[in-house]
């Protein structure tokens, strides 16, 4: 038998051998890939399931804790933002009130000048100019929400009034602690008093 005939006969045998080895290898892989729980007893499986449930419960607890922490941080950040906004608004209002307060005496002086000029012989053009400036002051104060405290005949309020003195009213029907006269106007912005009105109060 020639060498070529021997090789031709051996080839199918080699292929068959290779196929068998491949099949056996696949079988081993399938056995290895089989569930590790197949050979376990029921008690062992129950124990494993119990451990898995405990792990799941712990993971859920960790997740809930992380979620709560995130919500707390978000709430803290929101509260901080609101607090900063309130503080900024307060600083702005305080600065605004302080700036306006510096001009109140000028406005009062202009009005006193106009009142005093009523009994004096003063140039009419000059008075008109002073009156225009006084009106301009009133417009600016009104623009910034400033209200004048100058009402008489109302109950004394320590939040807006500063009592200079007490006196007996001419009218006996006037109740005690009533504003009889405003000596110097007060001013306020909303509920905030910039300057208390100086008043005379009934006994």
ChimeraX attribute file (.defattr): number of C-alpha atoms within 10 A of each C-alpha:
attribute: neighborCount
match mode: 1-to-1
recipient: residues
	/A:1	5
	/A:2	6
	/A:3	7
	/A:4	8
	/A:5	9
	/A:6	10
	/A:7	10
	/A:8	10
	/A:9	10
	/A:10	10
	/A:11	11
	/A:12	11
	/A:13	10
	/A:14	11
	/A:15	11
	/A:16	11
	/A:17	11
	/A:18	12
	/A:19	11
	/A:20	12
	/A:21	12
	/A:22	12
	/A:23	11
	/A:24	12
	/A:25	12
	/A:26	12
	/A:27	12
	/A:28	12
	/A:29	11
	/A:30	11
	/A:31	11
	/A:32	10
	/A:33	9
	/A:34	11
	/A:35	10
	/A:36	9
	/A:37	11
	/A:38	8
	/A:39	10
	/A:40	11
	/A:41	9
	/A:42	10
	/A:43	9
	/A:44	12
	/A:45	14
	/A:46	12
	/A:47	11
	/A:48	13
	/A:49	12
	/A:50	12
	/A:51	12
	/A:52	12
	/A:53	12
	/A:54	12
	/A:55	12
	/A:56	12
	/A:57	12
	/A:58	12
	/A:59	12
	/A:60	12
	/A:61	12
	/A:62	12
	/A:63	12
	/A:64	12
	/A:65	12
	/A:66	12
	/A:67	12
	/A:68	12
	/A:69	12
	/A:70	12
	/A:71	12
	/A:72	12
	/A:73	12
	/A:74	12
	/A:75	12
	/A:76	12
	/A:77	12
	/A:78	12
	/A:79	12
	/A:80	12
	/A:81	12
	/A:82	12
	/A:83	12
	/A:84	12
	/A:85	12
	/A:86	12
	/A:87	12
	/A:88	12
	/A:89	12
	/A:90	12
	/A:91	12
	/A:92	12
	/A:93	14
	/A:94	14
	/A:95	12
	/A:96	13
	/A:97	20
	/A:98	12
	/A:99	11
	/A:100	17
	/A:101	15
	/A:102	10
	/A:103	12
	/A:104	19
	/A:105	13
	/A:106	13
	/A:107	18
	/A:108	15
	/A:109	12
	/A:110	18
	/A:111	17
	/A:112	11
	/A:113	15
	/A:114	16
	/A:115	11
	/A:116	10
	/A:117	14
	/A:118	10
	/A:119	8
	/A:120	8
	/A:121	7
	/A:122	10
	/A:123	9
	/A:124	10
	/A:125	9
	/A:126	10
	/A:127	15
	/A:128	12
	/A:129	11
	/A:130	16
	/A:131	16
	/A:132	12
	/A:133	15
	/A:134	19
	/A:135	15
	/A:136	13
	/A:137	18
	/A:138	16
	/A:139	13
	/A:140	12
	/A:141	19
	/A:142	13
	/A:143	9
	/A:144	12
	/A:145	12
	/A:146	20
	/A:147	16
	/A:148	19
	/A:149	19
	/A:150	17
	/A:151	15
	/A:152	15
	/A:153	15
	/A:154	13
	/A:155	16
	/A:156	20
	/A:157	14
	/A:158	10
	/A:159	12
	/A:160	18
	/A:161	23
	/A:162	19
	/A:163	19
	/A:164	12
	/A:165	11
	/A:166	16
	/A:167	12
	/A:168	12
	/A:169	16
	/A:170	9
	/A:171	7
	/A:172	8
	/A:173	7
	/A:174	16
	/A:175	14
	/A:176	16
	/A:177	18
	/A:178	20
	/A:179	25
	/A:180	23
	/A:181	15
	/A:182	21
	/A:183	13
	/A:184	15
	/A:185	18
	/A:186	22
	/A:187	22
	/A:188	19
	/A:189	18
	/A:190	10
	/A:191	8
	/A:192	14
	/A:193	19
	/A:194	21
	/A:195	21
	/A:196	20
	/A:197	26
	/A:198	21
	/A:199	25
	/A:200	22
	/A:201	26
	/A:202	22
	/A:203	14
